[in-house]
Amino acid sequence: MRPFSPFSIKTKLGTLVVVSVFITTGLLLVALRTDTELRFITVFSVIASMLITQFVAHGLTAPLDDMTRVARAISHGDFTRRVRGAGRRDELGDLASTINLMADDLEAVDRHRRELVANVSHELRTPIAALRAVLENVVDGVSEADPETMRTALKQTERLGRLVGTLLDLSRVDNGVVPLRARRFEVWPYLSGVLKEAGLAAAGRPGLASGSGGHTRNDVHLHLDVFPPGLTAYADAERLHQVVANLIDNAVKHSPALGRVTVRARPGEAPGSLALEVVDEGPGIPEAERHRVFERFNRGSANSGEGGDGGTGLGLAIARWAVELHGGRIRVAESARGCRMLVTLPGAPQAPH
């Protein structure tokens, strides 16, 4: 319920009635004392009331006309218009502020939509152009359809597949149709499998699961550190795989030659919680950019490392979504060297006592 304001519309209308009554009463008293004819008093009272009503009505209807024009512009896709009078201390001021806030949100959504279309078009154009060039060379007889050429085409096709899969994940995220299938499992063998899969991907071995993350560098050493050895976690293994694989992929891309990426797991501060760290030896992330690294299609300004392709800028957005789906948190933590990504998962929900 809106709190009472001394400048509310109800107060203004009430004041209008009171003032009209006072004017009419005053003129009647003047008529009685000066023997003025009643018809003149009636005419003066009506004119005075109409003038005051017109003045108040204009102050009430002018903002409504402005709101109508802005709302009509918004309905036609013009999100730059704003309603004047948002600073008024009455119900119309509240309505103007609400419309302006809605226009801000719609403008932001429209801007993000345009950026998404532009970014997706750019990401799809590169592998499609490369794949088309390879196939055209084969068709025109410029190059033979030898294993090396086919591997090049396969690499671009796999890149397309990863991008489309990531976009489908984001679509399911936005639609809220991704269920969470959490269970308890041992952390060491689980993370060991994720790191082994990342190493096989770097070596170009076939038959890997189609998870997120797919770096092609094999000059970076992956190290696993779990303590205690029997540490267990409660999470959706598939979603957590997306988190770890994307963090490893991002860390490897930004690592120097012969660098080291460490995946560290420890019990969290709360009972049953889990703390995961992925640490690299790259240039790190400037503090001013840390709040943006989890935005979609954000690549940052840091050097992508030896042989890194910069990625699509979707991996960390997927990682943040998967962590938040668990009720956890992901952030860039302080580190003396390189980048340190910290993931905290709350674990199994506690049964009520």
C-alpha positions as CSV (number, residue, x, y, z in Angstrom):
1,M,0.0,0.0,0.0
2,R,1.3,3.4,-0.9
3,P,2.2,5.6,2.1
4,F,0.2,8.8,2.6
5,S,1.7,11.9,0.8
6,P,0.7,15.5,1.5
7,F,0.9,16.0,-2.3
8,S,-1.2,13.0,-3.4
9,I,-4.0,13.2,-5.9
10,K,-6.6,12.5,-3.2
11,T,-5.3,15.5,-1.2
12,K,-5.4,17.7,-4.2
13,L,-8.9,16.8,-5.1
14,G,-10.0,17.2,-1.5
15,T,-8.4,20.6,-1.4
16,L,-10.2,21.5,-4.6
17,V,-13.6,20.7,-3.1
18,V,-12.7,22.6,0.1
19,V,-11.6,25.7,-1.8
20,S,-14.7,25.6,-4.0
21,V,-16.9,25.4,-0.9
22,F,-15.1,28.3,0.8
23,I,-15.3,30.5,-2.3
24,T,-19.1,29.8,-2.6
25,T,-19.6,30.4,1.1
26,G,-17.6,33.6,1.1
27,L,-19.5,35.0,-1.9
28,L,-22.8,34.1,-0.2
29,L,-21.7,36.0,2.9
30,V,-20.7,39.0,0.8
31,A,-24.1,38.9,-1.0
32,L,-26.0,38.8,2.3
33,R,-24.1,41.8,3.7
34,T,-24.1,43.9,0.5
35,D,-27.5,43.1,-0.8
36,T,-25.9,41.7,-4.0
37,E,-28.3,39.7,-6.2
38,L,-27.9,35.9,-5.7
39,R,-27.6,35.2,-9.4
40,F,-24.4,37.2,-9.6
41,I,-23.0,35.3,-6.7
42,T,-23.9,32.0,-8.4
43,V,-22.2,33.0,-11.6
44,F,-19.1,34.2,-9.8
45,S,-19.0,31.0,-7.8
46,V,-19.3,28.8,-10.9
47,I,-16.6,30.7,-12.8
48,A,-14.2,30.6,-9.9
49,S,-14.8,26.9,-9.3
50,M,-14.3,26.2,-13.0
51,L,-11.1,28.1,-13.2
52,I,-9.6,26.3,-10.1
53,T,-10.9,22.9,-11.5
54,Q,-9.3,23.6,-14.9
55,F,-6.0,24.5,-13.3
56,V,-5.9,21.3,-11.1
57,A,-7.2,19.1,-14.0
58,H,-4.5,20.3,-16.3
59,G,-1.9,19.4,-13.7
60,L,-3.4,15.9,-13.5
61,T,-4.1,15.2,-17.2
62,A,-0.9,16.6,-18.8
63,P,1.3,13.9,-17.3
64,L,-1.2,11.2,-18.4
65,D,-1.0,12.5,-21.9
66,D,2.8,12.3,-21.8
67,M,2.6,8.8,-20.5
68,T,0.3,7.8,-23.3
69,R,2.7,9.1,-25.9
70,V,5.6,7.3,-24.3
71,A,3.7,4.0,-23.9
72,R,2.6,4.2,-27.6
73,A,6.2,4.8,-28.6
74,I,7.4,1.8,-26.5
75,S,4.7,-0.4,-28.1
76,H,6.2,0.5,-31.5
77,G,9.8,-0.5,-30.5
78,D,11.1,3.0,-29.5
79,F,12.6,2.3,-26.0
80,T,14.5,5.6,-25.8
81,R,11.5,7.7,-24.8
82,R,11.0,8.6,-21.1
83,V,8.1,10.2,-19.1
84,R,8.7,13.6,-17.6
85,G,7.6,14.3,-14.1
86,A,9.1,11.2,-12.4
87,G,10.1,13.5,-9.6
88,R,6.5,14.4,-8.6
89,R,5.5,13.4,-5.1
90,D,2.2,11.9,-5.9
91,E,0.7,8.8,-7.6
92,L,1.5,10.2,-11.1
93,G,5.1,10.5,-10.1
94,D,5.1,6.9,-9.0
95,L,3.5,5.8,-12.3
96,A,6.0,7.9,-14.3
97,S,8.9,6.3,-12.4
98,T,7.5,2.8,-13.0
99,I,7.1,3.4,-16.8
100,N,10.6,4.8,-17.0
101,L,12.0,1.8,-15.2
102,M,10.0,-0.5,-17.5
103,A,11.4,1.4,-20.5
104,D,15.0,1.0,-19.1
105,D,14.5,-2.8,-18.7
106,L,13.0,-3.1,-22.2
107,E,15.8,-1.1,-23.7
108,A,18.4,-3.3,-22.0
109,V,16.7,-6.5,-23.2
110,D,16.5,-5.2,-26.7
111,R,20.2,-4.2,-26.6
112,H,21.2,-7.6,-25.3
113,R,19.1,-9.3,-28.0
114,R,20.8,-7.3,-30.7
115,E,24.2,-8.1,-29.2
116,L,23.3,-11.8,-28.9
117,V,22.3,-12.0,-32.6
118,A,25.5,-10.2,-33.6
119,N,27.7,-12.3,-31.5
120,V,26.1,-15.6,-32.5
121,S,26.3,-14.6,-36.2
122,H,30.0,-13.8,-35.7
123,E,30.7,-17.0,-33.9
124,L,28.9,-19.1,-36.5
125,R,30.5,-17.3,-39.4
126,T,34.1,-18.3,-38.6
127,P,33.8,-22.1,-38.5
128,I,31.3,-22.1,-41.4
129,A,33.7,-20.0,-43.6
130,A,36.6,-22.3,-42.7
131,L,34.6,-25.4,-43.4
132,R,33.3,-24.0,-46.7
133,A,36.9,-23.1,-47.8
134,V,38.1,-26.7,-47.0
135,L,35.2,-28.3,-48.9
136,E,35.5,-25.9,-51.9
137,N,39.2,-26.7,-52.2
138,V,38.3,-30.4,-52.3
139,V,35.5,-30.0,-54.8
140,D,37.6,-27.7,-57.1
141,G,40.5,-30.2,-57.0
142,V,42.8,-27.7,-55.3
143,S,43.4,-30.1,-52.4
144,E,42.9,-33.8,-52.0
145,A,40.4,-35.3,-49.6
146,D,43.2,-36.8,-47.6
147,P,43.0,-37.5,-43.8
148,E,44.7,-34.2,-42.9
149,T,42.1,-32.2,-44.9
150,M,39.3,-34.2,-43.5
151,R,40.6,-33.6,-39.9
152,T,40.6,-29.9,-40.6
153,A,37.0,-30.1,-41.7
154,L,36.1,-32.3,-38.7
155,K,37.7,-29.8,-36.4
156,Q,35.5,-26.9,-37.7
157,T,32.5,-29.2,-37.5
158,E,33.2,-30.0,-33.9
159,R,33.6,-26.3,-33.1
160,L,30.2,-25.7,-34.6
161,G,28.7,-28.5,-32.6
162,R,30.2,-27.2,-29.4
163,L,28.8,-23.7,-30.1
164,V,25.3,-25.0,-31.0
165,G,25.3,-27.2,-27.9
166,T,26.3,-24.3,-25.7
167,L,23.5,-22.1,-27.2
168,L,21.0,-24.9,-26.6
169,D,22.2,-25.0,-23.0
170,L,21.6,-21.3,-22.7
171,S,18.2,-21.6,-24.2
172,R,17.2,-24.3,-21.7
173,V,18.6,-22.0,-18.9
174,D,16.5,-19.1,-20.0
175,N,13.4,-21.3,-20.3
176,G,14.0,-22.8,-16.9
177,V,13.6,-26.4,-18.1
178,V,16.8,-27.9,-16.8
179,P,16.2,-30.2,-13.8
180,L,18.8,-30.8,-11.1
181,R,19.7,-34.4,-10.5
182,A,22.0,-34.2,-7.5
183,R,23.6,-37.2,-5.8
184,R,26.5,-37.9,-3.5
185,F,29.8,-39.1,-5.1
186,E,33.5,-39.2,-4.4
187,V,35.4,-36.2,-5.5
188,W,38.8,-37.7,-6.4
189,P,37.7,-40.2,-9.0
190,Y,35.2,-37.8,-10.5
191,L,37.6,-34.9,-10.9
192,S,40.3,-37.3,-12.1
193,G,38.0,-38.4,-14.9
194,V,37.3,-34.8,-15.9
195,L,41.0,-34.0,-16.1
196,K,41.7,-37.2,-18.0
197,E,39.0,-36.2,-20.5
198,A,40.5,-32.7,-20.9
199,G,43.9,-34.3,-21.5
200,L,42.5,-36.6,-24.2
201,A,40.8,-33.7,-25.9
202,A,44.1,-31.8,-26.0
203,A,45.7,-34.9,-27.5
204,G,43.0,-35.1,-30.2
205,R,41.7,-38.4,-29.1
206,P,38.2,-39.4,-30.3
207,G,35.3,-40.8,-28.3
208,L,35.0,-38.1,-25.7
209,A,31.8,-37.1,-24.0
210,S,30.3,-34.0,-25.6
211,G,30.7,-31.8,-22.5
212,S,31.6,-28.1,-22.6
213,G,35.3,-27.2,-22.8
214,G,37.5,-28.5,-25.5
215,H,40.9,-26.9,-25.6
216,T,43.5,-28.2,-28.0
217,R,46.7,-27.3,-26.2
218,N,48.9,-30.2,-24.9
219,D,51.7,-28.1,-23.5
220,V,49.9,-27.3,-20.2
221,H,50.1,-29.6,-17.2
222,L,46.9,-30.5,-15.4
223,H,47.3,-31.2,-11.7
224,L,44.6,-32.5,-9.3
225,D,44.7,-31.8,-5.5
226,V,41.9,-33.3,-3.4
227,F,42.0,-33.4,0.4
228,P,41.0,-35.4,2.3
229,P,41.3,-38.3,-0.2
230,G,37.9,-39.6,0.7
231,L,36.2,-36.2,0.2
232,T,32.6,-36.5,-1.1
233,A,30.3,-34.0,-2.7
234,Y,26.5,-33.7,-3.3
235,A,25.8,-32.3,-6.7
236,D,24.5,-32.9,-10.2
237,A,27.5,-34.7,-11.8
238,E,26.6,-33.6,-15.3
239,R,26.2,-29.9,-14.4
240,L,29.3,-29.9,-12.3
241,H,31.2,-31.4,-15.2
242,Q,30.2,-28.4,-17.3
243,V,31.6,-26.1,-14.6
244,V,34.9,-27.9,-14.1
245,A,35.5,-28.5,-17.9
246,N,34.8,-24.9,-18.8
247,L,37.0,-23.6,-16.0
248,I,39.8,-25.9,-17.1
249,D,39.3,-24.9,-20.7
250,N,39.5,-21.2,-19.8
251,A,42.5,-21.7,-17.6
252,V,44.4,-23.7,-20.2
253,K,43.7,-21.1,-22.9
254,H,45.2,-18.3,-20.8
255,S,48.2,-20.3,-19.5
256,P,51.7,-19.7,-20.7
257,A,53.7,-22.4,-22.6
258,L,54.6,-25.3,-20.2
259,G,52.3,-23.7,-17.6
260,R,50.3,-25.5,-14.9
261,V,46.6,-25.6,-14.1
262,T,45.6,-26.9,-10.7
263,V,42.2,-28.2,-9.8
264,R,41.9,-28.1,-6.0
265,A,39.0,-29.5,-3.9
266,R,38.5,-29.0,-0.2
267,P,35.6,-29.2,2.3
268,G,33.6,-26.0,2.4
269,E,33.0,-23.9,5.5
270,A,29.5,-25.2,6.0
271,P,28.9,-28.9,6.9
272,G,28.6,-31.0,3.7
273,S,29.7,-28.1,1.4
274,L,32.4,-28.2,-1.2
275,A,35.0,-25.7,-2.3
276,L,36.6,-26.1,-5.8
277,E,39.4,-24.0,-7.1
278,V,40.9,-23.9,-10.6
279,V,44.2,-22.0,-10.6
280,D,46.3,-21.1,-13.6
281,E,49.6,-19.3,-14.2
282,G,48.4,-16.9,-16.8
283,P,48.2,-13.1,-16.8
284,G,45.2,-13.1,-14.4
285,I,42.1,-10.9,-14.6
286,P,42.2,-7.2,-13.8
287,E,40.1,-6.4,-10.8
288,A,38.0,-3.9,-12.9
289,E,36.9,-6.7,-15.2
290,R,36.2,-9.5,-12.7
291,H,32.5,-8.6,-12.4
292,R,32.1,-9.0,-16.2
293,V,33.9,-12.3,-16.8
294,F,30.7,-14.4,-16.3
295,E,28.7,-12.3,-18.8
296,R,27.7,-14.0,-22.1
297,F,30.2,-13.5,-25.0
298,N,32.6,-11.6,-22.8
299,R,36.2,-12.5,-23.7
300,G,37.9,-9.9,-21.5
301,S,41.0,-7.9,-22.5
302,A,43.6,-10.2,-21.2
303,N,46.0,-12.1,-23.4
304,S,44.5,-15.4,-24.5
305,G,47.7,-17.2,-23.9
306,E,49.8,-19.5,-26.1
307,G,47.7,-20.8,-28.8
308,G,44.4,-19.7,-27.3
309,D,41.6,-18.9,-29.7
310,G,39.7,-16.7,-27.2
311,G,36.7,-19.1,-27.2
312,T,33.1,-18.1,-27.6
313,G,32.8,-16.2,-24.4
314,L,30.0,-18.5,-23.3
315,G,31.8,-21.1,-21.1
316,L,32.0,-19.0,-17.9
317,A,28.3,-17.9,-18.4
318,I,27.4,-21.6,-18.5
319,A,29.6,-22.3,-15.4
320,R,27.9,-19.6,-13.4
321,W,24.4,-20.8,-14.4
322,A,25.3,-24.4,-13.3
323,V,26.7,-23.3,-10.0
324,E,23.7,-21.1,-9.2
325,L,21.4,-23.9,-10.1
326,H,23.0,-25.8,-7.2
327,G,22.5,-22.7,-4.9
328,G,26.2,-22.1,-4.9
329,R,28.5,-19.3,-5.9
330,I,31.4,-18.8,-8.4
331,R,33.8,-15.9,-8.4
332,V,37.3,-14.7,-9.2
333,A,39.3,-15.0,-6.0
334,E,42.4,-13.2,-5.1
335,S,45.6,-14.8,-6.2
336,A,49.3,-13.9,-6.1
337,R,49.8,-15.3,-9.6
338,G,47.5,-16.0,-12.5
339,C,43.8,-16.5,-12.1
340,R,42.0,-18.3,-9.3
341,M,38.4,-19.3,-9.9
342,L,36.6,-20.3,-6.7
343,V,33.4,-22.4,-6.7
344,T,31.4,-23.1,-3.5
345,L,28.6,-25.7,-3.4
346,P,26.2,-25.9,-0.4
347,G,25.9,-29.7,-0.5
348,A,22.9,-31.7,0.4
349,P,19.9,-29.8,1.9
350,Q,19.6,-30.3,5.7
351,A,16.6,-32.1,6.9
352,P,14.4,-30.1,9.3
353,H,14.7,-31.0,13.0
